[in-house]
Amino acid sequence: MNDERQVGRSWDRNAGNWTRAVRDGLIPSRRAGTDEAILQAIAERGPKRLLDVGCGEGWLIRAVVGRTGCAAVGIDGAEALSAAARAADPANSYLTMDYDAFAADPSIGIGADFDVIAFNYSLFTKDIAPLLQAAASRLTPEGAIIIQTLHPGPVGEEQDGWRVEDFSVFAGEDWAAIPWYFRRLESWCVVLRDAGLDICERREPAADGRMLSLLIICAPIAC
Ligand SMILES: C[S@@+](CC[C@H](N)C(=O)[O-])C[C@H]1O[C@@H](n2cnc3c(N)ncnc32)[C@H](O)[C@@H]1O
Protein backbone atom coordinates (compact mmCIF):
# COMPACT_ATOMS: atom_id res chain seq x y z
CA MET A 1 0.00 0.00 0.00
CA ASN A 2 1.38 3.45 -0.81
CA ASP A 3 1.93 6.07 1.88
CA GLU A 4 -1.07 8.16 0.79
CA ARG A 5 -3.50 5.23 1.25
CA GLN A 6 -1.87 4.10 4.47
CA VAL A 7 -2.48 7.48 6.11
CA GLY A 8 -6.25 6.90 6.09
CA ARG A 9 -6.06 3.25 7.20
CA SER A 10 -3.85 4.08 10.17
CA TRP A 11 -6.33 6.62 11.56
CA ASP A 12 -9.05 3.97 11.51
CA ARG A 13 -6.87 1.72 13.64
CA ASN A 14 -5.94 4.54 16.03
CA ALA A 15 -9.46 5.92 16.47
CA GLY A 16 -10.00 4.72 20.06
CA ASN A 17 -6.57 5.76 21.28
CA TRP A 18 -6.79 9.08 19.47
CA THR A 19 -10.19 9.94 20.93
CA ARG A 20 -8.93 9.24 24.43
CA ALA A 21 -5.69 11.21 23.89
CA VAL A 22 -7.57 14.29 22.67
CA ARG A 23 -10.39 14.20 25.18
CA ASP A 24 -8.13 13.49 28.17
CA GLY A 25 -5.69 16.25 27.13
CA LEU A 26 -2.76 13.86 26.77
CA ILE A 27 -0.96 15.77 23.98
CA PRO A 28 1.35 18.34 25.60
CA SER A 29 1.64 20.75 22.62
CA ARG A 30 -2.15 20.99 22.46
CA ARG A 31 -2.34 21.91 26.14
CA ALA A 32 0.58 24.32 25.72
CA GLY A 33 -1.21 26.41 23.11
CA THR A 34 -2.01 24.87 19.73
CA ASP A 35 -5.67 24.16 20.61
CA GLU A 36 -6.18 27.75 21.72
CA ALA A 37 -4.26 29.11 18.70
CA ILE A 38 -6.58 27.56 16.11
CA LEU A 39 -9.67 28.18 18.17
CA GLN A 40 -8.82 31.87 18.44
CA ALA A 41 -7.85 32.20 14.75
CA ILE A 42 -11.25 30.79 13.75
CA ALA A 43 -13.35 32.58 16.37
CA GLU A 44 -11.90 36.01 15.57
CA ARG A 45 -13.34 35.79 12.06
CA GLY A 46 -16.84 35.48 13.56
CA PRO A 47 -17.87 32.56 11.33
CA LYS A 48 -21.50 31.69 10.72
CA ARG A 49 -20.52 28.42 9.08
CA LEU A 50 -17.43 26.30 9.71
CA LEU A 51 -16.17 23.24 7.82
CA ASP A 52 -13.57 21.15 9.67
CA VAL A 53 -11.71 18.84 7.28
CA GLY A 54 -10.16 15.83 9.05
CA CYS A 55 -12.22 16.72 12.12
CA GLY A 56 -11.29 13.58 14.05
CA GLU A 57 -13.48 13.11 17.13
CA GLY A 58 -14.77 16.67 16.70
CA TRP A 59 -13.23 18.68 19.57
CA LEU A 60 -12.54 21.74 17.40
CA ILE A 61 -16.11 22.08 16.18
CA ARG A 62 -17.46 21.67 19.70
CA ALA A 63 -15.06 24.34 20.95
CA VAL A 64 -15.73 26.84 18.12
CA VAL A 65 -19.49 26.35 18.37
CA GLY A 66 -19.26 26.86 22.15
CA ARG A 67 -17.42 30.15 21.59
CA THR A 68 -19.20 31.57 18.54
CA GLY A 69 -22.53 29.76 18.18
CA CYS A 70 -21.80 29.02 14.49
CA ALA A 71 -23.15 26.05 12.54
CA ALA A 72 -20.59 23.44 11.55
CA VAL A 73 -19.87 20.44 9.38
CA GLY A 74 -17.01 18.00 9.97
CA ILE A 75 -15.65 15.42 7.56
CA ASP A 76 -13.24 12.63 8.35
CA GLY A 77 -12.21 9.42 6.64
CA ALA A 78 -12.23 7.31 9.81
CA GLU A 79 -15.78 6.15 10.53
CA ALA A 80 -15.07 5.53 14.23
CA LEU A 81 -13.87 9.12 14.63
CA SER A 82 -16.78 10.77 12.82
CA ALA A 83 -19.16 8.53 14.82
CA ALA A 84 -17.53 9.71 18.06
CA ALA A 85 -17.89 13.32 16.90
CA ARG A 86 -21.56 12.78 16.03
CA ALA A 87 -22.31 11.15 19.37
CA ALA A 88 -20.72 14.04 21.26
CA ASP A 89 -22.50 16.75 19.22
CA PRO A 90 -25.81 15.68 17.66
CA ALA A 91 -26.61 19.31 16.70
CA ASN A 92 -23.95 19.54 13.99
CA SER A 93 -23.17 17.37 11.01
CA TYR A 94 -20.25 14.90 10.83
CA LEU A 95 -19.70 12.87 7.68
CA THR A 96 -17.40 9.97 7.00
CA MET A 97 -15.64 11.01 3.82
CA ASP A 98 -12.22 10.37 2.35
CA TYR A 99 -10.33 13.42 1.09
CA ASP A 100 -10.13 11.89 -2.39
CA ALA A 101 -13.93 11.71 -2.55
CA PHE A 102 -14.25 15.29 -1.34
CA ALA A 103 -11.65 16.55 -3.82
CA ALA A 104 -13.38 14.69 -6.68
CA ASP A 105 -16.78 16.24 -5.85
CA PRO A 106 -16.71 18.90 -3.13
CA SER A 107 -20.45 19.51 -3.52
CA ILE A 108 -21.45 16.10 -2.10
CA GLY A 109 -23.42 16.39 1.08
CA ILE A 110 -21.66 19.24 2.86
CA GLY A 111 -23.16 22.39 1.39
CA ALA A 112 -21.27 25.60 0.68
CA ASP A 113 -20.79 29.16 1.91
CA PHE A 114 -18.37 28.35 4.69
CA ASP A 115 -16.73 31.40 6.32
CA VAL A 116 -13.88 29.26 7.61
CA ILE A 117 -12.55 25.88 6.51
CA ALA A 118 -10.12 24.42 9.05
CA PHE A 119 -7.41 21.79 8.67
CA ASN A 120 -6.04 21.17 12.17
CA TYR A 121 -3.16 18.69 11.90
CA SER A 122 -5.06 16.92 9.18
CA LEU A 123 -2.91 17.39 6.05
CA PHE A 124 -0.52 14.46 5.94
CA THR A 125 -0.13 13.58 2.31
CA LYS A 126 2.09 14.93 -0.45
CA ASP A 127 -0.44 15.95 -3.08
CA ILE A 128 -2.73 18.26 -1.15
CA ALA A 129 -3.32 20.94 -3.81
CA PRO A 130 -6.49 19.29 -5.29
CA LEU A 131 -7.98 18.92 -1.79
CA LEU A 132 -7.26 22.56 -0.92
CA GLN A 133 -8.65 23.69 -4.25
CA ALA A 134 -11.84 21.72 -3.63
CA ALA A 135 -12.13 23.22 -0.14
CA ALA A 136 -11.65 26.75 -1.51
CA SER A 137 -14.63 26.21 -3.81
CA ARG A 138 -16.87 25.90 -0.72
CA LEU A 139 -15.87 29.29 0.80
CA THR A 140 -17.90 32.50 0.95
CA PRO A 141 -16.27 35.39 -0.98
CA GLU A 142 -14.70 36.66 2.26
CA GLY A 143 -13.95 33.19 3.60
CA ALA A 144 -10.60 31.77 4.65
CA ILE A 145 -8.85 28.45 4.98
CA ILE A 146 -6.96 28.02 8.25
CA ILE A 147 -4.30 25.34 8.46
CA GLN A 148 -2.42 24.35 11.58
CA THR A 149 0.49 21.96 11.14
CA LEU A 150 3.78 20.92 12.69
CA HIS A 151 6.28 23.74 12.70
CA PRO A 152 8.84 23.01 9.96
CA GLY A 153 11.72 24.25 12.10
CA PRO A 154 14.62 26.50 11.10
CA VAL A 155 14.89 27.31 7.39
CA GLY A 156 17.19 24.96 5.48
CA GLU A 157 17.45 22.35 8.21
CA GLU A 158 15.38 19.58 6.63
CA GLN A 159 14.29 18.42 3.21
CA ASP A 160 10.72 17.62 2.17
CA GLY A 161 9.83 13.95 2.34
CA TRP A 162 7.86 11.18 3.98
CA ARG A 163 8.33 10.61 7.72
CA VAL A 164 6.71 8.17 10.16
CA GLU A 165 4.95 9.10 13.41
CA ASP A 166 5.27 6.10 15.70
CA PHE A 167 3.47 7.62 18.71
CA SER A 168 6.39 6.63 20.94
CA VAL A 169 5.14 9.21 23.43
CA PHE A 170 2.34 6.72 24.15
CA ALA A 171 4.74 3.79 24.68
CA GLY A 172 3.03 0.59 25.76
CA GLU A 173 -0.24 1.40 23.97
CA ASP A 174 -1.29 -0.20 20.71
CA TRP A 175 -0.88 2.60 18.14
CA ALA A 176 -0.44 2.07 14.38
CA ALA A 177 2.45 4.11 12.97
CA ILE A 178 1.35 6.81 10.51
CA PRO A 179 3.27 8.03 7.49
CA TRP A 180 3.15 11.79 6.97
CA TYR A 181 4.72 14.15 4.47
CA PHE A 182 7.03 16.83 5.86
CA ARG A 183 7.29 20.08 3.90
CA ARG A 184 9.48 23.11 4.46
CA LEU A 185 7.91 26.53 4.78
CA GLU A 186 8.88 27.35 1.15
CA SER A 187 7.11 24.17 0.05
CA TRP A 188 3.97 25.15 1.96
CA CYS A 189 4.01 28.44 0.02
CA VAL A 190 4.37 26.57 -3.29
CA VAL A 191 1.61 24.04 -2.64
CA LEU A 192 -0.79 26.76 -1.47
CA ARG A 193 -0.05 28.79 -4.60
CA ASP A 194 -0.62 25.63 -6.72
CA ALA A 195 -4.02 25.35 -5.05
CA GLY A 196 -4.85 28.95 -5.99
CA LEU A 197 -4.41 30.31 -2.47
CA ASP A 198 -2.65 33.37 -1.12
CA ILE A 199 -1.22 33.43 2.39
CA CYS A 200 -2.99 36.26 4.25
CA GLU A 201 -1.25 35.67 7.56
CA ARG A 202 1.22 33.30 9.18
CA ARG A 203 1.36 32.68 12.91
CA GLU A 204 3.86 30.69 14.95
CA PRO A 205 2.27 29.81 18.30
CA ALA A 206 5.01 29.34 20.88
CA ALA A 207 5.46 28.45 24.54
CA ASP A 208 8.56 28.68 26.71
CA GLY A 209 10.56 30.02 23.75
CA ARG A 210 9.68 27.01 21.58
CA MET A 211 7.62 27.07 18.37
CA LEU A 212 4.61 24.82 18.86
CA SER A 213 3.16 24.92 15.36
CA LEU A 214 2.73 26.77 12.09
CA LEU A 215 -0.66 28.34 11.51
CA ILE A 216 -1.49 29.65 8.03
CA ILE A 217 -4.53 31.71 7.14
CA CYS A 218 -5.13 31.76 3.40
CA ALA A 219 -7.73 32.76 0.85
CA PRO A 220 -8.30 32.36 -2.89
CA ILE A 221 -5.87 34.45 -4.94
CA ALA A 222 -7.22 37.85 -6.04
CA CYS A 223 -10.16 37.70 -3.67
C1 LIG B 1 -4.11 14.20 13.78
S1 LIG B 1 -5.80 13.84 13.45
C2 LIG B 1 -6.46 15.46 13.76
C3 LIG B 1 -7.93 15.41 14.05
C4 LIG B 1 -8.53 16.76 14.38
N1 LIG B 1 -8.38 17.72 13.30
C5 LIG B 1 -7.96 17.30 15.67
O1 LIG B 1 -7.51 18.46 15.69
O2 LIG B 1 -7.97 16.57 16.68
C6 LIG B 1 -5.87 13.74 11.67
C7 LIG B 1 -7.25 13.43 11.12
O3 LIG B 1 -7.23 13.55 9.70
C8 LIG B 1 -7.99 12.49 9.16
N2 LIG B 1 -7.48 12.15 7.84
C9 LIG B 1 -6.18 11.99 7.49
N3 LIG B 1 -6.07 11.66 6.19
C10 LIG B 1 -7.34 11.58 5.71
C11 LIG B 1 -7.89 11.29 4.43
N4 LIG B 1 -7.11 11.01 3.38
N5 LIG B 1 -9.24 11.33 4.29
C12 LIG B 1 -10.03 11.65 5.34
N6 LIG B 1 -9.57 11.93 6.59
C13 LIG B 1 -8.24 11.89 6.76
C14 LIG B 1 -7.80 11.33 10.10
O4 LIG B 1 -8.82 10.35 10.01
C15 LIG B 1 -7.72 12.02 11.45
O5 LIG B 1 -8.96 12.10 12.09
PDBQT file of the ligand as one rigid body, heavy atoms in Angstrom, charges set to zero:
ROOT
HETATM    1  C1  LIG A 301      -4.108  14.202  13.777  1.00  0.00    +0.000 C 
HETATM    2  S1  LIG A 301      -5.799  13.844  13.455  1.00  0.00    +0.000 S 
HETATM    3  C2  LIG A 301      -6.460  15.458  13.762  1.00  0.00    +0.000 C 
HETATM    4  C3  LIG A 301      -7.928  15.410  14.046  1.00  0.00    +0.000 C 
HETATM    5  C4  LIG A 301      -8.533  16.765  14.384  1.00  0.00    +0.000 C 
HETATM    6  N1  LIG A 301      -8.385  17.720  13.297  1.00  0.00    +0.000 N 
HETATM    7  C5  LIG A 301      -7.956  17.301  15.667  1.00  0.00    +0.000 C 
HETATM    8  O1  LIG A 301      -7.514  18.456  15.690  1.00  0.00    +0.000 OA
HETATM    9  O2  LIG A 301      -7.974  16.573  16.679  1.00  0.00    +0.000 OA
HETATM   10  C6  LIG A 301      -5.871  13.736  11.666  1.00  0.00    +0.000 C 
HETATM   11  C7  LIG A 301      -7.252  13.430  11.120  1.00  0.00    +0.000 C 
HETATM   12  O3  LIG A 301      -7.234  13.551   9.695  1.00  0.00    +0.000 OA
HETATM   13  C8  LIG A 301      -7.994  12.486   9.156  1.00  0.00    +0.000 C 
HETATM   14  N2  LIG A 301      -7.479  12.154   7.836  1.00  0.00    +0.000 N 
HETATM   15  C9  LIG A 301      -6.180  11.993   7.492  1.00  0.00    +0.000 A 
HETATM   16  N3  LIG A 301      -6.066  11.664   6.187  1.00  0.00    +0.000 NA
HETATM   17  C10 LIG A 301      -7.344  11.582   5.707  1.00  0.00    +0.000 A 
HETATM   18  C11 LIG A 301      -7.888  11.293   4.432  1.00  0.00    +0.000 A 
HETATM   19  N4  LIG A 301      -7.109  11.005   3.382  1.00  0.00    +0.000 N 
HETATM   20  N5  LIG A 301      -9.238  11.332   4.287  1.00  0.00    +0.000 NA
HETATM   21  C12 LIG A 301     -10.033  11.653   5.344  1.00  0.00    +0.000 A 
HETATM   22  N6  LIG A 301      -9.565  11.927   6.589  1.00  0.00    +0.000 NA
HETATM   23  C13 LIG A 301      -8.236  11.891   6.758  1.00  0.00    +0.000 A 
HETATM   24  C14 LIG A 301      -7.796  11.333  10.101  1.00  0.00    +0.000 C 
HETATM   25  O4  LIG A 301      -8.818  10.352  10.014  1.00  0.00    +0.000 OA
HETATM   26  C15 LIG A 301      -7.716  12.023  11.446  1.00  0.00    +0.000 C 
HETATM   27  O5  LIG A 301      -8.964  12.097  12.087  1.00  0.00    +0.000 OA
ENDROOT
TORSDOF 0
